[in-house]
């Protein structure tokens, strides 16, 4: 007869996954992962072009 209080039920541990990690898509596999901006109009495209143009291309 122990005097220890009953422990609360534990949450189940996450199962180990032995799938091939190369089969899963990462953020680098998407346009967003490469820094692509969401859809926009042509004025936004021109602004982006001018913002990202190197100084020696002026």
KAFENWO-V442419 format. One record per residue. BURIAL is + if it has 24 or more other ideal C-beta (glycine too) atoms within 12 Angstrom, else -. Layout:
burial=BURIAL
burial=BURIAL
This chain:
burial=-
burial=-
burial=-
burial=-
burial=-
burial=-
burial=-
burial=-
burial=-
burial=-
burial=-
burial=-
burial=-
burial=-
burial=-
burial=-
burial=-
burial=-
burial=-
burial=-
burial=-
burial=-
burial=-
burial=-
burial=-
burial=-
burial=-
burial=-
burial=-
burial=-
burial=-
burial=-
burial=-
burial=-
burial=-
burial=-
burial=-
burial=-
burial=-
burial=-
burial=-
burial=-
burial=-
burial=-
burial=-
burial=-
burial=-
burial=-
burial=-
burial=-
burial=-
burial=-
burial=-
burial=-
burial=-
burial=-
burial=-
burial=-
